[in-house]
Amino acid sequence: MKRLVPTLISDGVSIEFIMLIRTLLAATKEIAFRVSQGELSGILGSTLDENIQGETQKKLDVLSNQLIRDMLLDDVSVRTIASEEEDNVIAGTEGAPYIVAFDPLDGSSNIDINGQIGTIFTVYSARDDVPADSPLQFSQPGKNQLCAGYVLYGPATLLVLTTGGPTRCYTLDLTHSGFLLTQDVLKVPEDTQEFAINMANRRFWFDETVRYVDDLIAGEEGPLAKRYNMRWNAAMVGDLHRVLTRGGIFMYPSDSRNPKQPAKLRLLYEANPMAMLLEQAGGKAYADTTRILDIMPDELHQRVPVQMGSVNEVEACLSYYK
């Protein structure tokens, strides 16, 4: 099995960029260790604070954010960082070539039940036309991403990564503390019989989503003419890893709960990196009728609806919205 660096070199990635990825992964290895220790490491439970998203922070949220932030700011190739847990961007090394955005811990509600959680990250080229401390550094469509990835903290710690080539999967080897290549190319099956959505929100969905999901549930007797199974982990990294591994469609549609915030998932920290990983694996990723990677963000913490996964099922879903 190959280690991380040889595969990145074969994808034409520069040594400087490889060192940046290794910085990110050094932080995730520390998070993985804390997660594996559970209550022994004192990271379970919540703090008394809320993040910029209005969500109560878990202790592991705060720790993960601090670890990744501090390590990235020590990397001289990083000009600006943005975190889902921070109000604004943070300037790093002036004139450095890269900017990094991350969700330090996706699936926080799963921490205390020993469920699936993960770290999502994305890298862009820095903009020379705006200051390092400006959110406009990240005013770029997702198709400009140089790299997207996530680390899934499960029974094994997995890294799923693309630098514009194939989407690959690596497994953390605890004996040598390195990520080893275990799947050279992830390919999302074009068809599926699985879907992932939070059914508890059904009463808030708009008509298009209700009709589509009702047709999924109708199974062989419905217009889609096949039996579907629903899977839901309450962690985007877990649900999308299943889609990348064996196909499916993942949805977090817009709804009517809060007219000022009709969507749940963040474009920069969640939708864009996952969309890049899926597209490089042969899948599709849309926000209603718009390709996610084409969206020009209008604010740092912008939220978007999401429908992503197996090509033919995403197309079927989109037909309800069109």
C-alpha positions in Angstrom: 0.0 0.0 0.0 1.2 3.5 -0.8 1.6 6.3 1.7 0.0 9.6 1.1 2.9 11.5 -0.4 3.7 9.2 -3.3 0.1 9.3 -4.5 0.0 13.1 -4.3 3.3 13.3 -6.2 1.8 11.1 -8.9 -1.2 13.5 -9.1 1.3 16.3 -9.9 1.0 18.1 -6.6 3.9 20.4 -5.5 5.9 19.6 -2.4 4.7 22.9 -0.9 1.1 21.8 -1.3 1.9 18.4 0.1 3.3 20.0 3.2 0.1 22.0 3.7 -2.0 18.8 3.5 0.3 17.1 6.0 -0.2 20.1 8.3 -3.9 19.6 8.1 -3.6 15.9 8.7 -1.3 16.3 11.7 -4.2 18.1 13.4 -6.7 15.4 12.4 -4.5 12.6 13.8 -4.5 14.4 17.2 -8.3 14.7 17.0 -8.6 11.0 16.0 -6.6 10.1 19.1 -8.8 12.2 21.4 -11.9 10.7 19.8 -10.6 7.1 20.3 -10.2 7.9 24.0 -13.7 9.1 24.4 -14.6 10.1 28.0 -11.1 9.2 29.1 -9.8 12.3 27.2 -12.3 14.6 28.8 -13.8 15.8 25.5 -17.4 14.7 25.9 -20.2 17.1 26.7 -21.0 20.7 25.8 -19.6 24.1 26.7 -21.7 27.0 27.7 -21.0 28.9 24.5 -22.6 29.1 21.0 -20.7 29.4 17.7 -21.4 31.9 14.9 -24.0 29.5 13.6 -26.0 29.8 16.8 -25.2 26.2 17.8 -24.1 25.1 21.3 -20.5 24.1 21.1 -19.3 20.7 22.2 -15.9 20.5 24.0 -14.5 18.5 21.1 -15.7 21.2 18.6 -13.6 23.8 20.5 -10.6 21.5 20.8 -10.7 20.5 17.1 -11.1 24.1 15.9 -8.1 25.2 18.1 -5.8 22.4 16.9 -6.5 23.0 13.2 -6.4 26.7 13.5 -3.1 26.9 15.4 -1.4 24.4 13.1 -2.5 26.2 9.9 -1.4 29.6 11.2 2.0 28.1 11.8 2.3 27.0 8.2 4.0 29.7 6.1 2.1 28.6 2.9 -1.3 29.7 4.4 -2.4 33.3 3.9 -6.0 33.1 5.3 -8.1 30.5 7.2 -11.9 30.3 7.7 -13.6 28.0 10.2 -17.2 27.2 10.6 -16.7 28.0 14.3 -15.2 31.4 13.8 -17.1 34.7 13.2 -14.6 35.9 10.6 -11.5 34.9 8.7 -8.1 34.9 10.3 -5.0 36.2 8.5 -1.9 34.0 8.4 1.3 34.6 6.5 1.2 37.7 4.3 1.7 36.8 0.6 1.4 33.1 1.1 -0.2 31.1 -1.8 -3.1 29.3 -0.2 -6.3 29.8 1.8 -8.0 27.1 3.8 -11.5 26.6 5.1 -12.7 23.9 7.3 -15.5 22.4 9.4 -13.4 21.2 12.4 -16.0 18.7 13.6 -19.0 17.7 11.5 -21.7 15.7 13.2 -21.3 17.1 16.7 -24.5 15.6 17.9 -22.9 12.2 17.5 -19.9 12.9 19.8 -21.5 11.8 23.1 -23.1 8.6 21.6 -19.8 7.3 20.0 -21.3 7.9 16.5 -19.7 9.0 13.2 -18.0 12.4 13.2 -15.4 14.0 10.9 -13.4 17.0 9.7 -14.0 18.6 6.3 -11.5 20.9 4.6 -10.9 22.7 1.4 -8.0 24.7 -0.1 -8.1 27.5 -2.7 -5.4 29.8 -4.2 -5.1 33.1 -2.3 -6.4 36.3 -4.0 -3.9 39.1 -4.4 -6.5 41.7 -5.0 -7.9 41.7 -1.4 -6.3 41.8 2.0 -5.4 38.6 3.9 -7.9 39.4 6.7 -10.8 39.9 4.3 -13.7 37.4 3.9 -13.5 38.2 0.1 -10.5 35.9 0.0 -13.2 33.1 -0.1 -15.4 34.9 -2.6 -14.7 32.2 -5.2 -16.9 29.5 -6.7 -16.3 25.9 -5.6 -14.9 25.0 -9.0 -11.8 27.0 -8.0 -10.9 24.5 -5.2 -7.4 23.1 -5.4 -8.2 20.3 -2.9 -11.1 18.9 -1.0 -11.2 16.2 1.6 -12.6 14.9 4.9 -11.3 12.7 7.7 -14.0 10.3 9.1 -13.4 9.2 12.7 -15.0 5.8 12.8 -13.9 2.2 13.7 -11.0 3.1 11.4 -9.9 6.7 10.7 -10.3 7.4 7.0 -9.1 10.2 4.8 -11.0 10.9 1.5 -9.1 13.4 -0.7 -8.9 14.8 -4.2 -6.5 17.4 -5.5 -8.4 17.6 -8.9 -7.7 14.0 -9.9 -9.4 10.9 -8.7 -11.1 10.8 -5.3 -9.0 8.5 -3.2 -9.4 6.8 0.2 -6.6 6.4 2.8 -6.7 4.6 6.1 -4.8 5.8 9.2 -2.2 3.1 10.1 -2.0 3.3 13.9 1.2 1.3 13.9 3.1 4.0 11.9 0.8 7.0 12.4 0.5 7.5 8.6 -2.3 7.5 6.1 -2.0 4.5 3.6 -3.8 4.4 0.3 -6.5 1.7 0.5 -8.8 2.7 -2.5 -7.0 4.2 -5.4 -10.2 5.4 -7.1 -13.6 5.9 -5.6 -16.4 5.6 -8.2 -20.0 6.4 -7.3 -22.4 3.9 -8.9 -24.7 5.7 -11.3 -27.9 4.1 -9.9 -29.0 3.6 -6.3 -31.7 2.3 -4.1 -30.7 4.3 -1.0 -31.4 7.8 0.2 -30.4 9.9 3.1 -32.6 12.7 4.5 -33.8 13.9 7.9 -37.4 12.7 7.8 -38.2 14.7 11.0 -38.2 17.8 8.9 -40.9 16.6 6.4 -43.6 19.0 7.7 -41.3 21.9 6.7 -40.3 20.8 3.2 -41.6 22.4 0.1 -43.8 20.5 -2.3 -41.1 19.4 -4.7 -39.2 17.6 -1.9 -42.4 16.0 -0.4 -43.4 14.6 -3.8 -40.0 13.2 -4.5 -39.5 11.6 -1.1 -43.0 10.2 -1.1 -42.3 8.6 -4.5 -39.1 7.1 -3.0 -41.1 5.6 -0.1 -43.7 4.3 -2.5 -41.1 1.8 -3.8 -41.9 -0.7 -6.5 -45.5 0.5 -6.7 -44.6 4.1 -7.2 -43.4 6.0 -10.3 -39.8 5.3 -9.6 -40.5 1.6 -9.7 -38.0 0.3 -7.2 -37.7 -0.3 -3.5 -35.5 2.2 -1.6 -33.9 2.1 1.8 -33.4 5.1 4.0 -30.1 5.7 5.8 -29.3 8.7 8.1 -26.3 9.2 10.3 -26.8 12.9 11.3 -23.3 13.6 10.1 -22.7 14.7 6.6 -19.3 12.9 6.5 -20.8 9.6 7.4 -23.7 9.9 5.0 -21.6 11.1 2.1 -18.9 8.4 2.8 -21.6 5.8 2.3 -22.6 7.4 -1.0 -19.0 7.6 -2.2 -18.5 3.9 -1.3 -21.7 2.3 -2.5 -23.9 4.9 -4.1 -27.0 6.8 -2.9 -28.5 10.3 -2.8 -28.0 12.7 0.2 -30.4 15.5 0.6 -30.7 18.5 2.9 -33.3 20.5 1.1 -34.4 24.1 1.8 -37.5 24.3 4.0 -39.9 26.8 5.7 -38.8 26.6 9.3 -36.9 29.9 9.2 -37.5 32.2 6.2 -34.3 34.1 7.0 -32.4 30.8 6.9 -34.1 28.4 4.4 -31.1 26.1 4.1 -29.0 24.2 6.7 -25.6 23.3 5.2 -22.7 25.8 4.7 -21.5 26.3 1.1 -17.9 26.9 1.9 -17.2 24.4 4.7 -19.5 21.5 3.7 -21.3 21.7 0.3 -18.3 22.8 -1.9 -15.7 20.2 -0.7 -18.2 17.4 -0.7 -19.4 18.4 -4.2 -15.8 18.3 -5.5 -15.2 14.9 -4.0 -18.4 13.5 -5.5 -17.9 15.0 -8.9 -14.3 13.7 -9.1 -15.8 10.3 -8.2 -18.4 10.5 -11.0 -21.4 11.8 -9.0 -23.5 15.0 -9.1 -24.0 17.7 -6.6 -26.7 20.4 -6.9 -28.5 23.0 -4.8 -32.0 22.7 -6.1 -31.4 23.3 -9.9 -27.9 24.9 -9.6 -24.6 23.0 -9.7 -23.0 23.6 -6.3 -19.5 24.2 -7.7 -20.8 27.1 -9.9 -22.3 29.1 -7.0 -20.5 32.4 -6.3 -20.7 32.9 -2.6 -22.2 36.1 -1.3 -21.1 35.7 2.3 -18.6 33.7 4.4 -21.2 31.5 6.2 -23.7 31.2 3.3 -26.0 28.2 3.4 -27.4 26.2 0.5 -29.8 23.3 -0.1 -28.1 20.1 -1.1 -29.0 17.2 -3.4 -25.9 15.1 -4.2 -24.9 11.5 -5.0 -25.4 8.9 -7.8 -25.9 10.6 -11.2 -29.2 9.0 -12.3 -30.9 9.5 -8.9 -29.8 13.1 -8.6 -31.2 13.7 -12.1 -34.5 12.1 -11.1 -34.6 14.3 -8.0 -33.9 17.4 -10.0 -36.7 16.6 -12.4 -39.1 17.4 -9.5 -37.6 20.8 -9.0 -37.5 21.7 -12.6 
